[in-house]
């Protein structure tokens, strides 16, 4: 199950569980859509993968045991371990290659 991390790792914007602007890579690195589009250029600075919209976990328990109340979102905030200059240099090397070909 997805951790649903609480913030953008780049700009630290809050991304609550229902945030439609949250984007994740296959390792669940989490960023806001603005950073993905304008800073990262759809290149995860941690793994080099691409991003997709993060799914929204239902608040209500429509199936027994499955809901935000039963499986709450993560609370540990994460931050980039790279400088923005390092992120930009890394992005340049991969952003012209579609994620499915990286």
C-alpha positions in Angstrom: 0.0 0.0 0.0 1.2 3.5 -0.8 2.7 5.5 2.0 1.0 8.7 0.9 3.9 11.0 1.9 2.7 14.4 3.3 4.8 16.9 1.3 6.6 17.8 -1.8 10.3 16.7 -1.4 11.4 19.8 -3.4 9.4 22.8 -2.2 7.9 21.2 1.0 4.3 22.0 -0.1 1.8 20.1 2.0 0.2 17.2 0.0 -2.6 15.8 2.1 -4.1 12.4 1.1 -6.7 14.0 -1.2 -4.2 16.3 -3.0 -4.8 16.0 -6.7 -1.5 17.8 -7.5 0.6 15.0 -5.8 2.9 13.1 -8.2 4.9 9.9 -7.4 7.5 7.8 -9.1 7.7 4.0 -8.8 9.5 4.3 -5.5 6.9 6.7 -4.1 9.2 9.7 -4.2 6.6 12.5 -3.9 6.5 15.9 -5.5 3.9 18.5 -6.4 2.8 18.9 -10.0 4.4 22.3 -10.3 7.9 21.0 -9.2 7.5 18.0 -11.5 6.6 20.1 -14.5 8.9 23.2 -14.0 11.9 22.0 -11.9 12.2 18.3 -12.4 10.9 18.1 -16.0 9.3 14.6 -15.2 12.6 13.2 -14.0 12.7 11.9 -10.5 15.9 13.3 -8.9 16.3 10.2 -6.8 15.9 7.3 -9.3 15.6 8.9 -12.7 12.1 7.6 -13.3 9.0 9.5 -14.4 6.0 10.6 -12.4 2.3 9.8 -12.4 -0.6 11.3 -10.4 -0.8 9.8 -6.9 -4.0 7.9 -6.3 -6.5 9.1 -3.8 -7.2 6.7 -0.9 -10.9 6.7 -0.1 -11.8 8.3 3.2 -14.9 6.0 3.7 -14.6 2.3 4.3 -16.4 1.0 1.2 -14.8 -2.4 1.6 -14.1 -3.7 5.1 -10.6 -2.7 6.2 -9.8 -0.4 3.3 -9.9 3.3 3.9 -7.9 6.3 5.0 -9.1 5.8 8.6 -7.9 2.2 8.6 -4.7 2.8 6.7 -3.7 6.5 7.4 -1.3 8.5 5.3 2.4 8.8 6.2 3.5 11.7 8.4 7.3 11.6 7.9 8.3 14.7 5.8 11.0 14.1 3.3 13.3 16.5 1.5 15.7 16.3 -1.5 19.2 15.2 -0.7 20.5 17.1 -3.8 20.8 20.8 -4.4 18.6 22.4 -7.1 21.7 22.8 -9.3 22.4 19.0 -9.0 18.7 18.3 -9.8 18.8 20.5 -12.9 22.0 18.9 -14.2 20.6 15.4 -13.6 17.3 16.3 -15.3 19.0 17.5 -18.4 20.6 14.1 -19.0 17.2 12.2 -18.9 14.3 14.5 -19.7 14.4 14.0 -23.5 14.1 10.2 -23.0 10.5 9.1 -22.2 10.2 7.4 -18.8 9.3 4.1 -20.4 12.6 4.1 -22.2 14.9 5.1 -19.3 
